[in-house]
């Protein structure tokens, strides 16, 4: 079922009533009993506002798709919390903002920059919470601004730049990159955290201490899978509970790197094909330390150090060159 405006307008859901525009109350929504997709909004929709909105009839095979795909389209959750039972897709061109809680029970996909023009921000206010009851969440945006928590309660979280940008984490923050600040990282509570994919660029990490990364229960997986993309740890040292780093074109460890709970794995040639800078390079006097197994591998390219390197592990250290 598609609920779509025929002219340019805003949409109000739940208690959000916009006089003279396209509004759908929970009572009206409860009368829609379907087994397929429910789509609300289209390329004529400038804003979708949810206030005490609840879509509970759905099952995992009945996704809720909310679109604000006008050039200035944005999605807003405000006043009282909103709730979606089935798979949920929020797509906007100019940002998604949560000023109150949004709860979901199945896969949740948020694209705050659907036209990939580099202007859609995913924003969470201090009074907000994104909670998925054990299901996975994927967020795609030009950038993040998180004052509220993202919690998967047993699921995984994926964070991706919408326009294929490079990724900066911690103090590293170059212009025109997908930046995850220390403050934003500290708002992430999930089992596994995936950052990057085959479409995003390089990844830089600088000064991400344990106090910022402890919300990731299992492991952080940094994925610089795009052709010629690399990963570098720079500036001040960084600490994770567990960490996997997968780079297409090399890993540089220029600052101390620690896992204080479990494994640390570095793969400097993830696609196992020859690139210009495959391998792992460490700066002089760097310490790489793991509370679990440590694995350094690169099918092509060397594992080299520019000076004294200290490797410390409570279990095995494996070189898979």
SVG drawing of the C-alpha trace seen along z (x, -y; Angstrom):
<svg xmlns="http://www.w3.org/2000/svg" viewBox="-10 -24 74 43">
<polyline fill="none" stroke="black" stroke-width="0.4" points="0.0,0.0 1.3,-3.4 0.1,-6.6 1.4,-9.3 0.7,-13.1 -0.2,-14.3 1.1,-17.7 4.1,-19.1 3.4,-18.9 4.5,-17.9 3.2,-14.7 2.2,-14.4 2.1,-11.0 0.5,-10.1 -0.2,-13.2 1.6,-15.5 -1.3,-17.2 -0.3,-19.8 -3.3,-21.9 -4.4,-21.6 -1.6,-19.0 -1.2,-15.2 -1.9,-13.7 -2.3,-10.1 -3.4,-9.3 -2.6,-6.0 -6.4,-5.2 -6.4,-5.6 -3.2,-3.6 -4.6,-0.7 -7.3,-0.2 -4.6,0.8 -4.1,4.5 -1.6,5.7 1.1,8.4 3.3,6.3 5.1,2.9 3.5,-0.2 5.1,-3.3 4.4,-6.8 5.7,-9.8 7.5,-10.4 9.5,-12.9 6.8,-15.5 7.3,-15.2 9.4,-17.9 9.0,-16.8 7.6,-13.9 7.0,-14.5 6.3,-11.7 4.9,-12.4 3.6,-9.5 3.4,-7.5 2.9,-3.8 2.8,-1.2 2.2,2.1 0.1,4.2 3.1,5.0 5.1,8.3 8.7,8.8 7.3,9.3 5.4,5.9 8.1,3.2 7.3,-0.4 8.9,-2.8 8.8,-6.5 10.1,-8.8 10.9,-12.6 12.4,-12.8 11.8,-16.4 15.0,-18.3 14.7,-19.7 13.1,-16.5 13.7,-15.7 12.3,-13.3 11.7,-14.4 10.7,-12.5 9.6,-14.9 7.6,-15.5 6.6,-11.8 8.3,-8.6 7.4,-6.7 7.4,-3.0 7.5,-0.6 7.1,3.2 8.3,4.5 11.3,3.7 11.6,-0.1 13.1,-2.3 13.5,-6.1 14.7,-7.9 15.3,-11.6 17.4,-13.9 18.3,-16.6 18.5,-14.8 16.8,-12.6 16.5,-14.1 15.4,-12.3 14.4,-14.7 12.6,-11.9 12.8,-8.1 12.3,-5.9 11.8,-2.1 11.9,0.7 11.7,4.5 13.2,5.5 15.9,4.4 16.1,0.6 17.6,-1.2 18.1,-5.0 19.3,-7.0 19.6,-10.7 21.2,-11.7 19.2,-9.6 20.3,-11.7 23.9,-11.4 24.7,-15.1 26.7,-15.3 24.2,-17.4 22.0,-15.0 22.9,-14.7 21.7,-12.1 21.0,-14.0 20.0,-12.8 19.1,-15.3 20.0,-14.8 16.5,-13.5 16.4,-10.9 17.1,-7.2 17.2,-4.8 16.5,-1.3 16.0,1.9 15.2,4.7 18.0,6.9 17.7,6.2 20.3,4.7 20.5,1.0 22.2,-0.6 22.6,-4.3 23.8,-6.1 24.4,-9.9 26.8,-12.6 27.7,-13.1 26.6,-12.2 25.6,-14.4 24.8,-12.2 23.7,-13.6 21.4,-10.6 22.2,-6.9 21.9,-4.3 21.2,-0.9 20.7,2.4 20.3,4.6 22.1,7.6 22.0,6.6 24.7,5.0 25.2,1.5 26.5,0.3 27.6,-3.3 28.2,-4.4 29.0,-7.6 26.2,-8.3 28.4,-9.7 31.3,-7.3 33.4,-9.8 36.5,-9.1 35.9,-8.2 37.5,-10.0 37.2,-8.7 38.1,-10.5 40.3,-13.6 40.9,-13.1 38.5,-15.4 39.5,-16.5 37.0,-18.5 34.4,-16.7 34.7,-13.4 32.3,-11.2 33.3,-12.1 32.5,-10.1 33.7,-12.2 34.7,-10.8 31.4,-12.1 29.3,-10.5 31.2,-7.2 30.5,-7.1 26.7,-7.1 27.0,-3.7 25.8,-0.6 25.8,2.5 27.3,6.0 29.3,5.5 29.9,2.1 30.7,2.0 32.2,-1.2 32.7,-1.5 32.2,0.8 33.1,1.2 31.9,-2.2 33.6,-4.3 37.1,-5.7 40.0,-5.6 39.6,-5.4 41.7,-7.4 41.5,-6.9 43.1,-9.3 42.8,-9.2 39.8,-7.0 40.2,-6.0 38.5,-3.1 36.0,-5.4 34.6,-6.2 34.6,-2.7 33.4,-0.6 29.8,-0.5 30.7,1.9 30.2,5.3 31.9,7.6 34.0,5.9 34.6,3.0 35.1,3.9 36.7,1.2 36.1,1.9 38.1,0.0 37.2,2.3 37.0,-0.2 39.8,0.1 43.0,-1.5 41.4,-2.5 43.7,-2.2 43.4,-2.5 45.7,-4.5 46.0,-4.9 47.5,-8.4 48.1,-11.0 47.3,-9.6 46.7,-6.0 43.3,-4.2 41.7,-1.4 38.9,1.0 37.3,4.0 38.0,6.1 39.0,4.9 39.2,6.1 40.7,3.9 40.3,4.8 42.0,2.7 42.2,3.0 45.5,1.1 47.4,1.3 47.3,0.4 49.6,-2.1 49.9,-2.0 51.5,-5.3 50.1,-5.4 49.7,-2.8 46.8,-0.4 45.2,1.7 42.3,4.1 41.6,4.5 39.1,7.4 39.8,9.7 41.2,10.1 43.1,7.7 43.2,8.5 44.9,6.4 44.5,7.4 46.4,5.1 45.3,6.8 41.7,7.8 40.9,8.6 44.2,10.6 45.0,8.8 48.0,6.6 47.7,2.9 50.3,0.2 50.6,0.2 49.4,3.6 50.9,4.6 51.2,3.3 53.6,0.6 54.2,-0.5 56.0,-3.6 59.0,-3.5 58.3,-2.8 54.6,-1.9 53.0,0.6 50.3,3.0 48.7,4.8 45.9,7.4 44.1,9.1 43.3,11.9 44.8,13.4 46.7,10.9 46.8,11.5 48.8,9.5 48.3,10.5 48.7,9.4 48.6,11.7 50.6,9.2 53.0,6.6 55.2,6.8 54.7,6.4 57.3,3.9 58.3,1.5 60.2,-1.8 61.9,-1.2 61.3,0.8 57.9,2.4 56.4,4.0 53.7,6.7 52.0,7.8 49.3,10.5 47.8,12.5 47.4,15.3 48.9,16.1 50.6,13.6 50.1,14.8 51.9,13.5 50.0,14.7 52.2,13.0"/>
</svg>
